[in-house]
Each structure stands twice: as structure tokens, then as C-alpha cells.
Amino acid sequence: MSDIMDLCERSPAYVRAIAPYLPGKPITEVARELGLDERSIVKLASNENPRGLSPKAQAAIVAALPDLARYPDGFELLQALSHRLGVPAQQIVLGNGSNDLLELAGMAFLAPGTSAVYSQHAFAVYPLATQARGAASIVVPAKHFGHDLDGFLAAIRPDTRVVFIANPNNPTGTMLGAAELEAFLSRAPKDVAVVLDEAYNEYLAPELRCPSIDWVARFPNLIVTRTFSKIYGLAGLRIGYGVCHASVAALINRVRQPFNVNNLAIAAAVAALTDQAFVRESYELNCAGMAQLTDACKRLGLAWIPSYGNFLTIKIPPDRGENAGQSQAGAVFQKLLRLGVIVRPLSNYAMPDHLRVTIGLARENARFLEALEAVLKG
């Protein structure tokens, strides 16, 4: 044991200090721990598309199976994205999910002695991508649970190399308007990379979406990241992409693994891009589900953060009994688990009174609401 401890002590202190990312509990784990039937469990913890994946994507996966002995070639997906987005393929970088692009940006620009800026209550991968490079984290206090871009500008230091912005933000669901973001990009230092994480972009109403891809031509320090994990339903295949200036893309490709996306993910993503009917139907389902949850929150007297993603963050009232004022969200989460409903507690986001709930199918939302009401009534 002492030998392995000595080995681990050789790792940089900033790596040993990392708190690993905690994903939403898998259905299999909850079933195993609580002795529940997997088929009876509703998982609303990881912002997955409850409809699954596009039938076109599923057919493309089956068709790609015979070629799995070959190394991946992302050319077709790069060309498909280039055509859809209206940018040269040289400006697109593929990633093993958009998380990969966030990490790659950190690898390309961060090192000990540098810093990254991001918001309080922002995606947990930002501090991970920063700390893993030995860089300093500058956390800007949230404004109404969202990003304070004036605070970002004030926080940027001479050693700052990266700014992370999530729009919409996970786990709060807040959104920045196009005018706000454009003004920030105009004022931010040009030698600081601005990573605009748009994992939930397709869940925005069309009129609310930013022309972020067009901005790349005007702001060469902008890196836009998107994913096929959310509305496209390909979370299990891990496929995302980034759009940036060609020189920045070339830099990121230097630290990217040569085959960081697999053949099945590439084939599924190409097919998913052609199935915009599936995307539209998923968007409409999400709108209906959001209304279902918010209407119930009104009825139950629960506060929530207005959300522009495929999830809702709900405040659980504190204890009013002998432990008056003490957070109940953790206890509510555990009670929901025992009823076969998985949601996401947010204590690791410094939001101990909140639970994040993914918008599911109508029957899944109803099951959650029924369980929540039962738990709150005791």
C-alpha cells in the first residue's frame, strides 16, 4: 500500500485535489442498491432525450456495424456540419461529446500560472478542465442564478486564457440574450479564448437562438461547442463538435486524440442531422413537458428557476419542524429514489436546496410529480 501511495503522491497536487465529476445515478445502480425492478424506475437526472434517438440514426448505426474493424474517419460528418452551419470544415473540431471540446480548450490554452473565468452554478466540467491543467479558477458570483457578464469582464486578469460561458446554463437553465453576449465579445480581450457552450441550443425557441456561428468570423477568439447528446439523443455514443477560427481549430487538433470519435457515433450523427422532424418533435415534447412541470410547481407552491433547457431546477422548501431552516432537498432526493424516481441533487453546485429534473415523457413527468407530492406531504 505504501508503494502505491508513494506513486500517487508523485501526481501533481492540482490533479490530486480534483473532485471527480458525479454523473446522475444510473437506473441499474438504483435498482441494485434498492432492490427495485429496472423497468419501474424513471430516470430524470441526466438531461437525456426521453424519446431516445432518431430512427434514422439507429438505422445508420446498424449499417455501420460491419466497418468497426476500421479506424474512424470523420470526413463525412465534418462535411455535413460544414454544409449545415455554413463554415469551412477546417473550422470544425469533432469531440467525444462536447465535454471533450471543453477539455481540449483547456489543454490548448491553460497551464500552471494561467487562469480561467466561469460562473458560480455553472457546468461542473469547467472547474475540472481548469484544475486538471494546474490553472487557477476565477468564479464569478451568479446573478439571479445566471451569468453576470459585467462581472466576467471585471474578473479577467492578465493571466486569464479562457472564459467559459454556458448558454443555456446547466444546471440552472438560465439564458443570455444575443445582444448581451455580442456586447461581451466586443469588450472581452482578444487574446482570451471565449468558450461558448451551447449544449442545449436546440431546446431554445428559434427566435431566442444566438447567431453564434456567424460571430466566429468577427471574433476569432470565440469557440462555440455543441453536442449530439441532448436533443439528438446520442448521449451514449459521445459525439459533439466545436466551431472556431481555423487557426484555433488547428491548435486544438494538436492536443486532440487522433481517433477521439468512433465510427458508430459518426454514422449516427450524420444521419441525425438529416432528421430535423425528430428534432422538432423533441423540442415540442420538451415545451409541453416544461409546462406540465411548471404548472404543477404552481399548484404545489414550489419555486423554480425559469429554464431554457430540457430540465427544470426546483427549490425544495427548508424544514419547518424541529430542524427549521435545514435543507430538505437531499432527503427528498433519497425518498424519490426509494419510489423509483431519479432526479439530480445540486449540493455540489452550491445549491443545496434545489433539485434538477429532466423533462421526460408526459407519463414520466406525471410519475415524478406524483412521487414529489407524496414525499412533500410526508
Order of alpha helices (4+ residues) and beta strands (2+ residues): alpha-alpha-alpha-beta-alpha-alpha-beta-alpha-beta-alpha-beta-alpha-beta-alpha-beta-alpha-beta-beta-alpha-alpha-alpha-beta-beta-alpha-beta-beta-beta-alpha
